[in-house]
């Protein structure tokens, strides 16, 4: 229930703004220069694959930072479920909501959805490998592991879905 920037301040004793690059400044002692293949490009010009790679790099960077602050034993990384007809037998309520969502989002969304669905397993595998390298616990909250009406859209859960996610997380923490 604590925002990560407040956690950093508590753990490092840093004072002042710690949001955005300030968070990194508080931990590293200086604002980092943009790095990587996308640093000089306008983000709007990036392909979906480049955006995915950038998101993965940022997620691993942030996870590494959290591990440096807390130690690996204090972290359990849970991959967000991504529900779709291709990876889950949906109940009627989910089909209706996802159909309405798809219609509202339009044709561009279909391309993004198909890309995300195709990439999700590899993205989760890359996160699993990063967690293993960092000594962090890992849980893939795969959409196929949920039963009944669990999703209100592709990534947000119903109360029933959140209860199932909590059970999976509890089981992982008890191991």
N, C-alpha and C positions, 0 to 999 in steps of 0.2 A: 504494500500500500504506500510505499515511499517512492517518489520520483527518483530516477537514477541520478539526476544532478544533485539532489539533496543527499543521497547515499554517498556520492563522491565527496561532498563537503564534509559529511560526518566522518568518513574514513580517513580523509587526508588532512583535515583541519583547514582546508582551503576556505577562504572568505571571498565574498563578492560574487559576481555573476558566474555561473558555471554551466550555462546552457550552450548548446552548439559547440563552436570551437573553444569556448570557455571551459567546457568540460574537459577537453583534451589538454588545454593549457594548464588546468588545475592539476592534472595527473602527470603530464610530461614536462611541465615547466616552461612551455613555450608553444605558440600556435604553430601547428604543422602546415607546411606548404602543401598545396594540392599535389597528389602524386598519382601515378598510374596512367594507363592509356587514354582515359577519358577526362583528365584534369583540364586540358585546354579547350575542350569541345563544349559547345552549348548542349546541355542535356536534352533539349528538344530534338537534336539531330541524331541521337543514339537509336540504334536498332533495338528491337525487343531483346535479342540475345545479349547485346552490350549492356542494356539496363539490368538484365538478370545477373550478369557477371558483376556489375557494379554493386547491386544489392547484396549479392553473396559476399563480396569483399568487405562491404561495410558491416554486414552482420557478423562476420568472423572477426573483424577489427573490434567491434563493440564487445563481442563475447570475450576476446582476449583481454580487453581492458577490464571487464568485470572480473575475470579470473585473477588478474593482477591485483585487484583491489580486495577480493574476498578469499581467494584460494579456490582451487578446483573442487574441493569437497563440498563447498557451499552452493554450487551451481548445478541445476538440472535444466538442460535445454530441451524444450518441447517444441516440435515442429507443428505449426498450425495445420489443421486439416483443410483439405481442398475438396469439396464435394461436387461431383458431376455425374451425369448418367453413365459416363464411361468408366467410373471407378466406384460406383455405389448404386445399389438398387434403392431408389428413392421411394418414399411413401407418397401418397397422393398430395398431401399438403406441401411437401418439398417440391414436387414436380410443378405444382401450380405457382408457387412463389418464384422458383428459378425461371420458369417460362415467362412470367411477368417481368422479372428482372432483365432477362435477355432481351425481351421486346423493348423495354425502356432504354436499354443501353445502346441498341442499334448494331449496325453491321460491323463497325470497328471493334466493338466488344467481342464479337464472335472470333475474330482473329486473335485477340489477346487471350481469350478464354482457351482456345485450342492450343495456343502456344504454352500457356501456363499448365494446362493439363498434361501436355507432352513432356514438359520440363520438370514438373513437380517431383517425380521420383529421383531424378538425377540431382536436383537441387537438395533434396533431403539427404541423399547419400553423401554429397559434398559436405553438408553440415555435420553429418554423423562422423565423417573422417576428421573434420576440424575438431570436433568435441573429443574424439579419441586422442588426437595429438595433444590437446590441452588437458587431458585427464578429467574431462567433464562428463557427467551423466547425460544420457541422450534418450529421448522418447519421441518417436514418430507417432503423432496422434492421427494416424491414417483414417481417412473418412470411412473406409470399409469396416473399421472396428466399432462403428457406432450403429445402434439399431433403433428402429422406430423413428418418430419425427424428431430429428436431432438438429437440423439446419434450417435457418431462415433465409440464408443465401449461401453462397459457396464457401464462405469462411466464418460466418457468425452462427453461433449455436443457439438452440432453444434452451430453456431451463433443463429439460431432459438431457440434451446434448452436453451441457456444462456439467451436469451431475456425472455423466459417463466419463467425461474428460477428467474430472476430479478423482474418480475411482482409479483411472489408469495412472494418474500422477501419484496418488497415494500408494498404489501397489509398487510403483517404481521407487519411491522414497523409502519404502519399508524393506526393500531388498538389500 
